[in-house]
Amino acid sequence: MSMFYVSDNTTVSYVILCGTEYFQNDTLNDTFGNHSGTLHSCASIEKSETFFTSFTFHLCVYFMYSIIFATALFGNGLVCFVVNSSTQMKTVTNLFIVNLAVGDIMMTIFCVPFSFVSTLVLQHWPFGPVMCKIVNFSQAVSVLVSAYTLLAISVDRYIVITQPLKPRLGKNIAKLIIVAVWIGAMITAVPILVVSRLQRPTIWHEVCELDICSEMWPEPKQMTHYTWALLTLQFLLPLTVLISTYSKIACMVWGVQPPGEADMNRDSRIQHSKRKMIKMMVAVVTVFTICWLPLNVFLMFWSAHENDEEWITWPGMPYVWFVCHWLAMSHCCYNPVIYCYMNSRYRRGFQEALNRLVCRHKNTTSCSSHRFSVCEAIPLSELNDGRLFRRSTCTCQRRARLSRNKTSKQNSNQRCQRNVTLSVQSKLFNY
């Protein structure tokens, strides 16, 4: 978190993680000199018309952030609903994914509307001193929770794949890790809660009696050290762990050969699983990098050139911030797609949830509780002679009930109870 000024006539209050920034483009000193104005004199000021203050730019801002807000709330809310509505979906990995969704929802609520309304629309903070502290603190916590949860998911999958003989984390341990994630995020964000307050940094704010919500650090060095600490904890550390763990998983999985004799159907399924896994891991790292790298590079450049007058007075600075901030906030929209849509069980859960909504809207008796058309594979993966098995017991029971012929019934049970041999990587997707 940091507060900085862009020349004598432009002010930027920049919150490092979510961004509560203020850009004012009036020639304040030339207009007011050393006089203390009133609200009447503030209203009589004629602002210089720029594209940044134009209706077209504001309309673009509303549209872009509205897309993030609606998509993130719907997608992450649907993830929470799908997992909580099914007992079988409440696995260890899904607990982490739900926690990630909760962090993204929190980031959507506190980061998106407060940032762009106060920064790009009003250009001041209208929500009062208490909300200033709450919003800044909540913004930092939500972003850190998302980053720490991504880290926990990658480490959990790394242990599962590289050390299959060891038992997986239990649900109680996973819940303790989630609690630790939230506590760690809150502790990291405590300094923001302490130093966040309202101020009027320019003559324009004093004349118009308008405040901005920013951080007032006792010493500039403290602000610099804390800024770099946040950059490390929120971006550099998670990115390093993601690249390291997923690279090792990919190398190990791609080098594993199917056990036993060659089988065209089995080998085809294994290759498909490998490609699916590699795509998911590449998507996780790529999306995280694309979304958060521009904002963090912007902060690094600003920290290095904050005393460079030519750099800080560049007219394109507000637009650069807008692009970087929008990309960072859009990250909360992609996690449901990456972690859930690429998994068939989540897709069926999404279809079930949408069917319920449609049926409830129609309010017809024909719309009853819809069951999955394909029975979910219960993750009863067990280790046997170095191989992992997945047993589709629910489908077996259904076929057994529907079969009236005794011989057909026995054959159906035999086919259903046959273990499907999978390679180690299949366990990665057994959420």
CORHUFEN-V560156 format. One record per residue. N is the residue number from 1. RES is the residue in three letters. PHI is phi in radians with two decimals (none if undefined). Layout:
BEGIN
[[N:RES:PHI] [N:RES:PHI]]
END
This chain:
BEGIN
[[1:MET:none] [2:SER:-2.74] [3:MET:-2.10] [4:PHE:-2.53] [5:TYR:-2.04] [6:VAL:-1.91] [7:SER:1.11] [8:ASP:-1.34] [9:ASN:-1.99] [10:THR:-2.41] [11:THR:-2.10] [12:VAL:-2.27] [13:SER:-1.81] [14:TYR:-1.96] [15:VAL:-1.64] [16:ILE:-1.05] [17:LEU:-1.58] [18:CYS:-1.86] [19:GLY:1.62] [20:THR:-1.88] [21:GLU:-2.07] [22:TYR:-2.32] [23:PHE:-2.07] [24:GLN:-2.13] [25:ASN:-1.97] [26:ASP:-1.68] [27:THR:-1.39] [28:LEU:-1.22] [29:ASN:-1.13] [30:ASP:-1.19] [31:THR:-1.40] [32:PHE:-1.85] [33:GLY:1.09] [34:ASN:-1.90] [35:HIS:-1.52] [36:SER:-1.71] [37:GLY:-1.51] [38:THR:-2.19] [39:LEU:-1.10] [40:HIS:-1.16] [41:SER:-1.20] [42:CYS:-1.14] [43:ALA:-1.20] [44:SER:-1.50] [45:ILE:-1.28] [46:GLU:-1.71] [47:LYS:-1.40] [48:SER:-1.26] [49:GLU:-1.40] [50:THR:-2.26] [51:PHE:-1.12] [52:PHE:-1.11] [53:THR:-1.71] [54:SER:-1.38] [55:PHE:-1.13] [56:THR:-1.07] [57:PHE:-1.16] [58:HIS:-1.10] [59:LEU:-1.11] [60:CYS:-1.09] [61:VAL:-1.10] [62:TYR:-0.99] [63:PHE:-1.13] [64:MET:-1.14] [65:TYR:-1.31] [66:SER:-1.14] [67:ILE:-1.06] [68:ILE:-1.06] [69:PHE:-1.05] [70:ALA:-1.20] [71:THR:-1.15] [72:ALA:-1.16] [73:LEU:-1.12] [74:PHE:-1.17] [75:GLY:-1.13] [76:ASN:-1.24] [77:GLY:-1.11] [78:LEU:-1.16] [79:VAL:-1.06] [80:CYS:-1.06] [81:PHE:-1.15] [82:VAL:-1.09] [83:VAL:-1.20] [84:ASN:-1.28] [85:SER:-1.52] [86:SER:-2.32] [87:THR:-1.14] [88:GLN:-1.18] [89:MET:-1.44] [90:LYS:-1.48] [91:THR:-1.69] [92:VAL:-1.09] [93:THR:-1.10] [94:ASN:-1.19] [95:LEU:-1.09] [96:PHE:-1.14] [97:ILE:-1.16] [98:VAL:-1.12] [99:ASN:-1.10] [100:LEU:-1.09] [101:ALA:-1.13] [102:VAL:-1.11] [103:GLY:-1.09] [104:ASP:-1.20] [105:ILE:-1.12] [106:MET:-1.09] [107:MET:-1.14] [108:THR:-1.11] [109:ILE:-1.26] [110:PHE:-1.60] [111:CYS:-1.55] [112:VAL:-1.19] [113:PRO:-1.19] [114:PHE:-1.15] [115:SER:-1.22] [116:PHE:-1.36] [117:VAL:-1.22] [118:SER:-1.29] [119:THR:-1.62] [120:LEU:-1.66] [121:VAL:-1.84] [122:LEU:-1.47] [123:GLN:1.10] [124:HIS:-2.79] [125:TRP:-1.76] [126:PRO:-1.75] [127:PHE:-1.75] [128:GLY:1.60] [129:PRO:-1.23] [130:VAL:-1.15] [131:MET:-1.14] [132:CYS:-1.04] [133:LYS:-1.20] [134:ILE:-1.11] [135:VAL:-1.17] [136:ASN:-1.06] [137:PHE:-1.15] [138:SER:-1.15] [139:GLN:-1.04] [140:ALA:-1.12] [141:VAL:-1.08] [142:SER:-1.10] [143:VAL:-1.19] [144:LEU:-1.18] [145:VAL:-1.07] [146:SER:-1.08] [147:ALA:-1.16] [148:TYR:-1.16] [149:THR:-1.21] [150:LEU:-1.00] [151:LEU:-1.11] [152:ALA:-1.12] [153:ILE:-1.10] [154:SER:-1.14] [155:VAL:-1.17] [156:ASP:-1.06] [157:ARG:-1.20] [158:TYR:-1.09] [159:ILE:-1.15] [160:VAL:-1.09] [161:ILE:-1.41] [162:THR:-1.45] [163:GLN:-2.28] [164:PRO:-1.17] [165:LEU:-1.28] [166:LYS:-1.41] [167:PRO:-1.19] [168:ARG:-1.24] [169:LEU:-1.09] [170:GLY:-1.37] [171:LYS:-1.12] [172:ASN:-1.14] [173:ILE:-1.13] [174:ALA:-1.08] [175:LYS:-1.14] [176:LEU:-1.12] [177:ILE:-1.11] [178:ILE:-1.11] [179:VAL:-1.07] [180:ALA:-1.11] [181:VAL:-1.06] [182:TRP:-1.19] [183:ILE:-1.12] [184:GLY:-1.08] [185:ALA:-1.15] [186:MET:-1.16] [187:ILE:-1.10] [188:THR:-1.09] [189:ALA:-1.61] [190:VAL:-0.99] [191:PRO:-0.98] [192:ILE:-1.15] [193:LEU:-1.08] [194:VAL:-1.31] [195:VAL:-1.64] [196:SER:-1.31] [197:ARG:-2.86] [198:LEU:-1.51] [199:GLN:-2.70] [200:ARG:-2.16] [201:PRO:-1.37] [202:THR:-2.19] [203:ILE:-1.11] [204:TRP:-1.05] [205:HIS:-1.17] [206:GLU:-1.19] [207:VAL:-1.13] [208:CYS:-1.48] [209:GLU:0.95] [210:LEU:-2.07] [211:ASP:-1.95] [212:ILE:-2.16] [213:CYS:-1.70] [214:SER:-2.56] [215:GLU:-1.95] [216:MET:-1.92] [217:TRP:-1.56] [218:PRO:-1.06] [219:GLU:-2.28] [220:PRO:-1.04] [221:LYS:-1.12] [222:GLN:-1.09] [223:MET:-1.10] [224:THR:-1.12] [225:HIS:-1.11] [226:TYR:-1.19] [227:THR:-1.05] [228:TRP:-1.20] [229:ALA:-1.12] [230:LEU:-1.16] [231:LEU:-1.03] [232:THR:-1.21] [233:LEU:-1.29] [234:GLN:-1.55] [235:PHE:-2.18] [236:LEU:-1.13] [237:LEU:-1.13] [238:PRO:-1.05] [239:LEU:-1.11] [240:THR:-1.09] [241:VAL:-1.17] [242:LEU:-1.05] [243:ILE:-1.11] [244:SER:-1.15] [245:THR:-1.18] [246:TYR:-1.23] [247:SER:-1.15] [248:LYS:-1.15] [249:ILE:-1.10] [250:ALA:-1.09] [251:CYS:-1.12] [252:MET:-1.20] [253:VAL:-1.16] [254:TRP:-1.18] [255:GLY:-1.55] [256:VAL:-1.34] [257:GLN:-1.70] [258:PRO:-1.05] [259:PRO:-1.30] [260:GLY:1.41] [261:GLU:-1.29] [262:ALA:-1.15] [263:ASP:-2.44] [264:MET:-1.06] [265:ASN:-1.15] [266:ARG:-1.12] [267:ASP:-1.10] [268:SER:-1.15] [269:ARG:-1.13] [270:ILE:-1.14] [271:GLN:-1.10] [272:HIS:-1.11] [273:SER:-1.12] [274:LYS:-1.10] [275:ARG:-1.08] [276:LYS:-1.11] [277:MET:-1.16] [278:ILE:-1.10] [279:LYS:-1.06] [280:MET:-1.13] [281:MET:-1.16] [282:VAL:-1.12] [283:ALA:-1.12] [284:VAL:-1.04] [285:VAL:-1.19] [286:THR:-1.14] [287:VAL:-1.13] [288:PHE:-1.06] [289:THR:-1.20] [290:ILE:-1.09] [291:CYS:-1.30] [292:TRP:-1.77] [293:LEU:-1.11] [294:PRO:-1.01] [295:LEU:-1.13] [296:ASN:-1.26] [297:VAL:-1.13] [298:PHE:-1.01] [299:LEU:-1.15] [300:MET:-1.10] [301:PHE:-1.11] [302:TRP:-1.14] [303:SER:-1.11] [304:ALA:-1.39] [305:HIS:-2.11] [306:GLU:-1.17] [307:ASN:-1.76] [308:ASP:-1.54] [309:GLU:-1.09] [310:GLU:-1.14] [311:TRP:-1.22] [312:ILE:-1.33] [313:THR:-1.73] [314:TRP:-1.10] [315:PRO:-1.12] [316:GLY:-1.44] [317:MET:-1.01] [318:PRO:-1.06] [319:TYR:-1.28] [320:VAL:-1.10] [321:TRP:-1.07] [322:PHE:-1.01] [323:VAL:-1.13] [324:CYS:-1.12] [325:HIS:-1.18] [326:TRP:-1.12] [327:LEU:-1.06] [328:ALA:-1.11] [329:MET:-1.21] [330:SER:-1.23] [331:HIS:-1.06] [332:CYS:-1.23] [333:CYS:-1.48] [334:TYR:-1.55] [335:ASN:-1.04] [336:PRO:-1.03] [337:VAL:-1.22] [338:ILE:-1.18] [339:TYR:-1.51] [340:CYS:-2.03] [341:TYR:-1.15] [342:MET:-1.34] [343:ASN:-1.93] [344:SER:-1.12] [345:ARG:-1.18] [346:TYR:-1.18] [347:ARG:-1.07] [348:ARG:-1.16] [349:GLY:-1.13] [350:PHE:-1.09] [351:GLN:-1.08] [352:GLU:-1.09] [353:ALA:-1.11] [354:LEU:-1.14] [355:ASN:-1.08] [356:ARG:-1.10] [357:LEU:-1.12] [358:VAL:-1.13] [359:CYS:-1.15] [360:ARG:-1.16] [361:HIS:-1.21] [362:LYS:-1.29] [363:ASN:1.00] [364:THR:-1.96] [365:THR:-1.28] [366:SER:-1.27] [367:CYS:-1.58] [368:SER:-1.76] [369:SER:-1.07] [370:HIS:-1.45] [371:ARG:-1.66] [372:PHE:-1.07] [373:SER:-1.21] [374:VAL:-2.08] [375:CYS:-1.13] [376:GLU:-1.19] [377:ALA:-1.34] [378:ILE:-1.26] [379:PRO:-1.31] [380:LEU:-1.78] [381:SER:-1.10] [382:GLU:-2.27] [383:LEU:-1.65] [384:ASN:-2.59] [385:ASP:0.98] [386:GLY:1.37] [387:ARG:-2.10] [388:LEU:-1.86] [389:PHE:-2.12] [390:ARG:-2.20] [391:ARG:-1.96] [392:SER:-1.56] [393:THR:-1.29] [394:CYS:-1.17] [395:THR:-1.13] [396:CYS:-1.07] [397:GLN:-1.13] [398:ARG:-1.12] [399:ARG:-1.12] [400:ALA:-1.13] [401:ARG:-1.19] [402:LEU:-1.37] [403:SER:-1.42] [404:ARG:-1.63] [405:ASN:-1.44] [406:LYS:-1.08] [407:THR:-1.15] [408:SER:-1.11] [409:LYS:-1.13] [410:GLN:-1.14] [411:ASN:-1.09] [412:SER:-1.12] [413:ASN:-1.10] [414:GLN:-1.12] [415:ARG:-1.16] [416:CYS:-1.28] [417:GLN:-1.43] [418:ARG:-1.20] [419:ASN:-1.23] [420:VAL:-1.62] [421:THR:-1.30] [422:LEU:-2.21] [423:SER:-1.41] [424:VAL:-1.03] [425:GLN:-1.18] [426:SER:-1.10] [427:LYS:-1.15] [428:LEU:-1.11] [429:PHE:-1.77] [430:ASN:-1.43] [431:TYR:-1.23]]
END
